[in-house]
Amino acid sequence: MLLNHFGSGRFFRKLAVLPVLLGVVINQAAGEEARMEIIAYCTPTEAHMTVTRFEEMIEAGFTAGIPAERNHDLESMSAMLDLAAEAGIKLFVTCRELLEDPEGVAAHFKDHPAVAGYFVIDEPTWAEDGWQKTAYVANPVTGLDLSDIVERIQAVDPDRPCYINLFPNVASAEQLGTPTYHEHVSRFLEEVPEVAFVSFDHYPIANYALRDAWFENLEIVSTLARAHDKPFWAFALSSTHYAYTPPTLAHIRLQHYVNLAYGAQGLQYFPYWAPNANHWFAPIEYDGGRSYLWEHVRELNAAIQLRAPVFKDATVLLVGHTGTAQQWRPGLQDDPEPWDVESLPLPPGGSAYVPEPPVESLIAQGQHGAVVSLLEKEDVHYLAVVNKDYAHMMVLRMHFDGSRDIAVMTPDGAWEPLTNDYFRVLVDPGDMLLLRWEP
């Protein structure tokens, strides 16, 4: 929610209700070219597989889905795709035969209208004799030549991507198969150059705290993906399990808005449908009922598609973190002084945000500061500012040098010119402010 200049509350009210009211219409309004890919990891289980349940995914704002990993054969995957096609959504093919017969599976599905791509493997471990997956699967695999598998699939179906998802940087060296995470991602990109994008999962909110390692993960993946001229996809956690915190709207909003700030071109939720009874509060529970989170996911996905024209195919020029937290002091003054200022350490691998013209100063008054991203698209510059606090509002104060005409995105996706060179706004927990100007 945004409250422009602490004024009438017009921004505040609009952002609170608009995405819920517009729903899927926002996806359509953004247009196909500007649409952000939003993926539901773990689609309806076999017992609940109907056209209606796939239509429910579309209603929640998803553009495609990934069934549970390799739980299907050719026959059951075909039946699922037929239902998805009738509903109007696409799925990644995830069947047991894919690793043994890549060409045969691709030939079987390449003409199906509901195929989004081919799910090859999740969180593979590197080894000298090939990539492997031995944890969390009923049928472990070793010695995989992922480049060969992807190449064989693409030779039959060159129009659809292969999906491989990598570990986060909090995985152990044993899980990675390499001494460092940087080497793990580098080896993957060098050894599997045929992949269309890099995907990784990192669930940063655990034990009611935000992991700094998440930002380092984004720094590494975004930098290496850019060096290899590939986009990257990232996740938000949408259930609780192990030590992960029950998700709120602010939790998933923070994750995906920071993902966008770092340049993510595909946004994923794990899970959409709880894959087993160990996952709680997923958008769709294990028994098929909607949880409170389903409406939050629909609201966020609608808001993301409003912002898709900014982030889709944009070039990230820089990402930085504000280095101080300034606490709000109670009182009736317009700008109470003095502020209590606390220095914040930069996350590992992160850089401090240094204002550049037309921004003269940017002060994030809140508990944890902000992520600031400068992007360029079609000769227009955009500044995205994300409140890193998922529990408290942030007061953002900005001064401009007057050299450019600055506009701010309103909650309905329009651009409203700023009338002076001083701007102050309330940013909700995990929320984003977007500004633009001609370079």
C-alpha distance (Angstrom), angle and dihedral (degrees) to the residues before:
residue distance angle dihedral
M1 . . .
L2 3.77 . .
L3 3.78 129.1 .
N4 3.79 108.4 -165.5
H5 3.82 112.3 -138.7
F6 3.82 89.0 -22.8
G7 3.78 85.1 -78.9
S8 3.77 132.5 135.6
G9 3.80 95.6 -26.3
R10 3.80 92.3 -116.5
F11 3.83 93.5 135.5
F12 3.78 90.2 44.1
R13 3.77 94.7 56.5
K14 3.79 97.2 42.4
L15 3.79 97.6 52.9
A16 3.78 91.4 47.5
V17 3.79 95.1 61.3
L18 3.78 112.3 13.5
P19 3.82 102.0 82.3
V20 3.80 91.3 49.8
L21 3.79 92.2 50.8
L22 3.79 95.9 46.6
G23 3.80 97.9 41.8
V24 3.76 113.4 157.7
V25 3.81 92.3 0.1
I26 3.80 87.0 77.5
N27 3.80 89.7 58.0
Q28 3.78 89.4 55.4
A29 3.79 94.3 43.2
A30 3.80 91.9 54.4
G31 3.81 88.6 61.4
E32 3.78 129.0 -132.6
E33 3.81 94.4 -86.6
A34 3.80 93.3 55.0
R35 3.79 96.6 38.2
M36 3.79 116.5 124.2
E37 3.80 116.1 -138.1
I38 3.82 107.9 -116.6
I39 3.79 113.4 -174.1
A40 3.80 129.7 -159.6
Y41 3.81 108.0 -148.7
C42 3.83 108.5 -152.9
T43 3.79 108.7 25.6
P44 3.84 125.5 -158.7
T45 3.78 113.8 -44.5
E46 3.79 120.7 -115.1
A47 3.80 91.9 -99.3
H48 3.83 90.9 57.1
M49 3.78 100.1 35.7
T50 3.80 107.6 134.8
V51 3.78 137.6 132.9
T52 3.80 88.3 -108.9
R53 3.80 92.8 57.8
F54 3.82 90.8 51.4
E55 3.80 90.3 47.7
E56 3.80 86.1 53.4
M57 3.82 88.5 59.0
I58 3.80 90.1 54.0
E59 3.79 89.9 48.5
A60 3.81 88.4 54.6
G61 3.81 89.4 55.2
F62 3.80 102.5 -103.5
T63 3.79 120.6 147.1
A64 3.82 97.1 -166.7
G65 3.79 142.4 -2.6
I66 3.79 141.6 -141.1
P67 3.81 117.3 -145.0
A68 3.80 118.8 -140.1
E69 3.78 110.1 -67.9
R70 3.82 115.4 -74.9
N71 3.78 94.1 -31.2
H72 3.81 93.2 132.2
D73 3.77 139.4 68.6
L74 3.81 126.1 -148.3
E75 3.79 92.9 -85.7
S76 3.79 98.3 49.2
M77 3.82 92.0 41.3
S78 3.80 89.8 52.5
A79 3.79 91.4 51.2
M80 3.80 90.6 50.0
L81 3.80 92.2 49.6
D82 3.81 91.2 50.8
L83 3.81 90.2 56.2
A84 3.81 91.6 45.2
A85 3.81 90.9 50.8
E86 3.78 90.9 52.1
A87 3.80 89.6 51.4
G88 3.80 93.2 45.4
I89 3.81 101.8 -116.3
K90 3.81 131.6 114.8
L91 3.81 130.2 -129.6
F92 3.78 136.4 -162.6
V93 3.80 111.8 -117.1
T94 3.81 108.4 -112.8
C95 3.79 110.4 175.3
R96 3.78 134.7 145.1
E97 3.81 94.9 -120.0
L98 3.82 95.5 60.2
L99 3.81 99.3 88.3
E100 3.82 93.2 45.2
D101 3.81 97.6 42.5
P102 3.82 110.8 19.8
E103 3.82 94.8 163.6
G104 3.79 93.7 47.1
V105 3.80 93.9 50.8
A106 3.80 92.8 45.6
A107 3.80 91.1 48.8
H108 3.80 90.3 49.9
F109 3.81 94.2 52.7
K110 3.81 107.2 25.3
D111 3.80 94.6 99.4
H112 3.79 96.7 44.5
P113 3.83 111.2 113.0
A114 3.83 94.1 -144.2
V115 3.82 97.1 57.6
A116 3.81 112.3 113.7
G117 3.79 94.3 175.0
Y118 3.79 143.4 -63.2
F119 3.79 124.9 -65.8
V120 3.80 105.8 -142.1
I121 3.82 105.7 170.8
D122 3.80 143.4 -30.1
E123 3.82 123.4 -132.2
P124 3.81 99.5 -12.4
T125 3.80 120.6 -166.5
W126 3.78 118.8 -132.5
A127 3.80 118.6 -125.5
E128 3.80 134.5 168.8
D129 3.82 91.5 -108.2
G130 3.81 95.0 46.4
W131 3.78 141.7 -67.8
Q132 3.78 119.3 -50.4
K133 3.79 143.2 -172.5
T134 3.77 114.5 -154.7
A135 3.82 104.7 145.8
Y136 3.81 129.0 76.3
V137 3.83 93.6 6.4
A138 3.78 132.3 104.9
N139 3.81 92.3 -142.7
P140 3.84 111.0 40.0
V141 3.80 117.6 -153.4
T142 3.81 129.2 -158.2
G143 3.79 138.5 -177.6
L144 3.80 96.2 31.1
D145 3.79 119.6 172.7
L146 3.80 95.7 -152.4
S147 3.78 92.9 -177.4
D148 3.80 90.8 56.4
I149 3.82 92.5 47.4
V150 3.79 93.4 49.5
E151 3.79 92.0 44.8
R152 3.81 92.1 51.8
I153 3.80 92.4 49.6
Q154 3.79 93.0 47.2
A155 3.80 91.5 48.4
V156 3.82 88.1 63.4
D157 3.81 98.9 33.3
P158 3.82 110.0 21.6
D159 3.81 94.2 165.9
R160 3.81 98.4 67.3
P161 3.82 126.8 62.5
C162 3.78 129.5 -122.0
Y163 3.79 115.4 -124.3
I164 3.80 122.0 -140.0
N165 3.80 119.6 164.2
L166 3.81 122.0 -157.1
F167 3.79 133.6 -146.1
P168 3.82 120.5 -99.8
N169 3.80 121.2 -110.1
V170 3.82 91.1 -102.4
A171 3.80 89.3 70.0
S172 3.79 116.1 109.3
A173 3.81 123.7 -104.4
E174 3.80 86.8 -110.5
Q175 3.81 90.9 56.7
L176 3.79 92.9 45.0
G177 3.79 95.9 43.2
T178 3.81 89.0 -142.2
P179 3.82 133.0 84.7
T180 3.81 93.0 -116.8
Y181 3.77 138.3 24.7
H182 3.79 91.7 -124.9
E183 3.80 89.3 58.8
H184 3.83 90.8 47.0
V185 3.81 93.2 56.1
S186 3.80 92.3 39.8
R187 3.80 92.4 53.0
F188 3.79 90.8 49.0
L189 3.80 93.5 51.8
E190 3.79 92.8 44.7
E191 3.80 95.7 44.8
V192 3.81 98.2 40.0
P193 3.81 103.7 37.8
E194 3.79 92.3 153.8
V195 3.83 95.0 73.8
A196 3.80 113.7 109.2
F197 3.81 95.1 -144.0
V198 3.80 142.8 4.2
S199 3.81 117.6 -114.8
F200 3.79 128.3 -171.2
D201 3.79 137.3 166.4
H202 3.78 125.5 -139.7
Y203 3.80 120.4 163.2
P204 3.80 103.4 -159.1
I205 3.81 104.7 -177.4
A206 3.80 110.0 78.0
N207 3.80 130.7 148.4
Y208 3.81 88.0 6.2
A209 3.80 92.9 -62.8
L210 3.80 136.1 102.1
R211 3.80 116.3 -118.5
D212 3.80 114.4 -130.2
A213 3.81 87.7 -155.0
W214 3.80 87.8 73.4
F215 3.79 91.6 70.0
E216 3.80 90.9 48.6
N217 3.83 87.8 51.0
L218 3.80 90.3 54.0
E219 3.80 91.3 46.8
I220 3.81 92.4 52.9
V221 3.81 97.6 43.7
S222 3.80 96.0 42.4
T223 3.82 92.3 47.4
L224 3.81 95.1 47.5
A225 3.81 93.3 42.5
R226 3.80 90.1 51.8
A227 3.83 90.8 48.3
H228 3.82 89.2 54.5
D229 3.82 92.4 43.5
K230 3.79 93.9 -116.9
P231 3.82 132.8 127.5
F232 3.78 120.2 -124.9
W233 3.80 134.1 -138.5
A234 3.80 124.8 -149.5
F235 3.81 140.0 -172.0
A236 3.77 144.2 -125.1
L237 3.80 119.2 -154.9
S238 3.79 111.0 -122.2
S239 3.78 104.0 -179.9
T240 3.77 138.5 38.9
H241 3.80 124.8 -110.4
Y242 3.80 134.3 143.1
A243 3.85 105.5 -0.8
Y244 3.79 95.4 -24.9
T245 3.76 116.7 127.5
P246 3.84 121.6 -116.4
P247 3.82 101.8 -96.4
T248 3.78 125.7 -115.1
L249 3.79 131.4 -171.4
A250 3.81 88.8 -98.1
H251 3.83 90.8 52.1
I252 3.79 95.6 55.2
R253 3.80 92.4 37.2
L254 3.81 91.8 54.9
Q255 3.80 92.1 49.0
H256 3.78 96.4 49.5
Y257 3.80 97.4 39.4
V258 3.80 90.6 51.9
N259 3.82 88.8 46.5
L260 3.81 88.4 54.5
A261 3.80 91.9 46.0
Y262 3.81 88.8 57.6
G263 3.81 90.6 49.3
A264 3.83 105.2 -97.6
Q265 3.81 112.2 170.9
G266 3.80 96.6 -169.5
L267 3.80 126.6 42.9
Q268 3.81 121.8 -158.2
Y269 3.79 136.3 -171.3
F270 3.77 123.2 -149.8
P271 2.90 110.5 -132.5
Y272 3.79 120.6 7.4
W273 3.80 92.6 169.2
A274 3.82 114.6 28.3
P275 3.83 103.9 -108.7
N276 3.80 93.1 -152.2
A277 3.79 142.1 -3.7
N278 3.82 91.6 -86.7
H279 3.81 90.5 74.3
W280 3.80 117.1 79.7
F281 3.80 132.5 -170.1
A282 3.82 95.9 13.8
P283 3.83 113.2 156.0
I284 3.81 86.5 -101.1
E285 3.79 114.7 30.2
Y286 3.80 123.2 -136.2
D287 3.82 91.0 -98.1
G288 3.82 91.8 53.9
G289 3.80 99.3 -102.7
R290 3.79 123.1 129.8
S291 3.78 117.1 -110.4
Y292 3.80 126.0 -151.5
L293 3.82 87.4 -93.9
W294 3.81 95.2 67.5
E295 3.82 92.1 74.2
H296 3.80 91.0 45.4
V297 3.80 90.3 52.3
R298 3.79 91.4 49.6
E299 3.81 90.8 49.7
L300 3.79 93.5 48.7
N301 3.81 94.8 45.2
A302 3.80 90.2 52.9
A303 3.80 90.5 50.3
I304 3.82 90.6 48.3
Q305 3.80 92.0 54.5
L306 3.80 89.5 51.6
R307 3.80 86.9 58.8
A308 3.81 95.6 40.5
P309 3.84 94.0 96.3
V310 3.83 87.2 63.2
F311 3.81 99.9 45.5
K312 3.80 104.0 31.3
D313 3.82 107.6 103.2
A314 3.81 92.3 -13.1
T315 3.80 121.5 147.8
V316 3.80 115.7 -123.1
L317 3.80 108.3 -137.2
L318 3.80 97.3 -179.1
V319 3.80 142.8 -15.6
G320 3.78 121.1 -156.7
H321 3.79 141.8 165.4
T322 3.78 126.9 -130.7
G323 3.77 109.0 -116.4
T324 3.79 103.1 -147.6
A325 3.77 138.0 54.6
Q326 3.79 115.5 -147.1
Q327 3.77 114.8 -163.9
W328 3.80 121.0 -139.3
R329 3.81 112.6 -116.9
P330 3.80 118.0 -149.0
G331 3.78 119.0 -115.8
L332 3.77 143.6 96.6
Q333 3.79 98.3 -94.7
D334 3.78 117.2 113.7
D335 3.82 91.0 -127.6
P336 3.80 109.3 13.0
E337 3.79 114.4 -153.5
P338 2.90 143.8 -119.1
W339 3.79 102.3 37.9
D340 3.78 119.2 -152.4
V341 3.80 102.8 -120.4
E342 3.79 122.3 -161.4
S343 3.78 123.2 -175.4
L344 3.79 114.5 -126.4
P345 3.79 121.7 -152.2
L346 3.77 114.3 -124.5
P347 3.81 113.9 -113.0
P348 3.81 115.0 -104.8
G349 3.78 109.3 -76.0
G350 3.80 92.0 8.2
S351 3.80 127.8 125.6
A352 3.78 130.8 -141.5
Y353 3.78 115.7 -107.2
V354 3.80 110.5 -115.4
P355 3.82 114.5 -169.1
E356 3.80 116.8 -121.8
P357 3.82 127.7 -169.9
P358 2.95 129.3 -42.5
V359 3.85 84.6 30.5
E360 3.79 110.9 70.7
S361 3.80 97.9 175.4
L362 3.79 138.9 -1.8
I363 3.80 119.8 -168.9
A364 3.81 121.1 -176.2
Q365 3.79 108.6 -159.8
G366 3.76 105.6 -164.7
Q367 3.77 146.4 84.4
H368 3.79 101.5 -73.1
G369 3.80 108.5 12.0
A370 3.79 126.1 -128.9
V371 3.78 144.8 -72.3
V372 3.81 109.3 -125.8
S373 3.80 121.8 -162.7
L374 3.80 128.4 -175.5
L375 3.79 113.6 -157.0
E376 3.78 135.3 178.7
K377 3.78 128.8 -151.6
E378 3.79 129.3 164.2
D379 3.81 92.3 -14.0
V380 3.80 93.3 -52.2
H381 3.81 123.7 114.0
Y382 3.80 121.6 -142.1
L383 3.78 128.9 -167.8
A384 3.82 117.3 -155.7
V385 3.81 117.6 -167.1
V386 3.83 117.1 -171.8
N387 3.80 124.5 -168.2
K388 3.83 104.1 -127.9
D389 3.80 91.6 -157.8
Y390 3.83 113.9 91.2
A391 3.80 92.7 -171.6
H392 3.81 107.3 43.6
M393 3.79 140.2 43.0
M394 3.79 120.6 -108.1
V395 3.80 126.1 -142.8
L396 3.80 108.8 -140.9
R397 3.80 118.2 -161.5
M398 3.80 120.8 -173.8
H399 3.81 136.1 177.8
F400 3.81 123.1 -163.5
D401 3.80 129.3 -159.6
G402 3.80 95.7 -129.0
S403 3.81 94.3 -117.7
R404 3.81 95.5 114.0
D405 3.77 138.8 38.4
I406 3.81 104.2 -111.7
A407 3.80 124.4 -157.0
V408 3.81 130.4 -173.1
M409 3.80 125.1 -148.2
T410 3.80 112.3 -115.1
P411 3.81 122.2 -145.5
D412 3.81 91.7 -96.2
G413 3.82 92.5 56.5
A414 3.82 97.0 -102.4
W415 3.81 124.0 127.4
E416 3.80 118.0 -119.1
P417 3.84 119.2 -166.2
L418 3.79 116.9 -124.2
T419 3.78 111.5 -122.0
N420 3.81 98.3 -150.5
D421 3.79 141.5 17.8
Y422 3.80 95.8 -100.8
F423 3.78 120.0 75.6
R424 3.78 130.5 178.3
V425 3.78 126.2 178.8
L426 3.79 141.6 165.0
V427 3.79 113.5 -123.0
D428 3.79 117.8 -159.6
P429 3.82 121.7 -129.1
G430 3.81 108.3 -67.1
D431 3.80 91.8 -3.6
M432 3.80 130.3 135.3
L433 3.79 136.4 -130.9
L434 3.82 118.2 -155.8
L435 3.82 125.5 -159.1
R436 3.81 130.1 176.7
W437 3.79 140.2 -167.9
E438 3.78 139.7 164.9
P439 3.83 110.8 -98.3
